[in-house]
Amino acid sequence: MFALNFNKIIMPIFYGKAALAEFLNSVKTQNSTIGFVPTMGALHQGHLSLMQQSLAENNNTVVSIFVNPTQFNNAEDLEKYPRTLEEDTQKIFQLNANIIVYAPTVDDIYEGKVISQNFDFDGLENQMEGKFRPGHFNGVGTIVKRLFEIVSPNNAYFGKKDFQQLQIVKKMVLKNHLNVNIIGCEIHREANGLAMSSRNERLSASEKEQAAIIYQTLLQAKEKFKAQDCKSVKQWVKDVFDTNTNFDLEYFEIADEETLIPCDEKTKDKNYRAFIAVFVNNIRLIDTISLK
Ligand code: PAF
């Protein structure tokens, strides 16, 4: 199928890469740019803000919606990941009917071989998410590289909530000499501070309210980091979650923003960032904050 018809307004939607490439070739001019927002769907305000930035900075904007199997290290998480293509395309249409949607099948992307490429991200992949989600970043690298090959964007937009992913994508682009600018965009939050995420859809109203503790703890950790060393701040966060039985802290880490190497001794020339992953009723939430 090629186009969705919303009240006689046509929005381009592609399920296959060949038709997408043909369409992009037809709209491309010598100086025009393509902005690209890769997503796994279940779109929220955070995604829409990435699209708005792309629309403001490019002639054409492509949004991909694809739940990528190779980046899930947990079969249940993959199975339960929300798939809401119809609502997603409605939201995109309401934002801007000129956005080009690419919603491929697994076969269109992986051509029968659903496996990851192995990447060397100079150690970025071994910290935090990498420790707890083996193979996750090879899956992310594989899909992002594949999508870049298909869409050939000039600019690609990623949220800073997945800050480690953002650094890894930048590294992948650098190492593979890909001609695309990677733009990191600010985190969008619910009114109570909870970072917007497609996984929030699986939280009950009361879990959502309680999950405000994640960002509140990050803000307090940032305050404490001004006067305390890394070890004490980390211990303080651990204690906060140890006394709260509704949450299961997977990790809290303070690391150098560039290398993602955990902070041992604070040094003045480094920019530090705090990273957290917490389970609420088996739903895994992550968040991050700059400690500058
Ligand atoms: O951040 C995400 O939603 C995914 O990891 C991405 C970048 C779309 C790749 O599947």
Residues whose N, C-alpha, C, O or C-beta is under 5 A from the ligand:
A	BS01	PAF	P38 T39 M40 F66 N68 I143
